[in-house]
Amino acid sequence: MEIRTCPIPGDSALARFRDAGEYTHAEAAKAAIPPGGGVGARELARSAMEQPSMTPERAFWLVDLWIRMQGVLLRPLGVRPNTMRSGREQPLPEQGGRLGPYEVFEADGHEVFLGDTDKLLDHRMSFIVAGDTAFIGVVLRTRNQAGDAYWNQLRHNQTRILHESLRRGLTKALEAAGHRA
């Protein structure tokens, strides 16, 4: 499966968020969906969010521990706890619900637009299915110097995280639909 960096699709909720003000970072990736793949944006989002990014299965317990620690340590900063756990299947995203650490703002067969706002960041992400192409995109706005410092720790891996999240999500969604990736 070839994953390529691309512009954020212009007709998306993510593009509208990007264009609504200054942003720190905006990026997207895309991959072709095989003919008859039958993958929708909601299943793509759920499949991508079922497993922590770039984490081997044998280390899931460490991620679960870190997520619980983040809930305690970052709650005073207004960061909502992450509901993702390695043993917990993520639900299909629904508008107004949560998917992993994010609030779902919009969810349909074309796009799942989700994100979070806290004292450090405004973070938005979309999973988009348009015809025979799957996209993942992210837009980030830092809110202060602490947000800038946090972003500077993560920015070096952002492209890799996007590509791997799309690869993992599309592979799982295709398998769930009975197709090989």
Salt bridges, closest charged atoms under 4 A:
ASP19 OD1 - ARG18 NE 2.73
GLU27 OE1 - HIS25 NE2 2.78
GLU43 OE1 - ARG46 NH2 2.61
GLU89 OE2 - ARG46 NH1 3.44
GLU94 OE2 - ARG42 NH2 2.39
GLU103 OE1 - ARG80 NH1 3.79
GLU106 OE2 - ARG16 NH2 3.88
ASP116 OD1 - ARG80 NH1 2.73
ASP116 OD2 - ARG98 NH2 3.52
ASP122 OD1 - ARG143 NH1 3.36
GLU164 OE2 - ARG167 NE 3.53
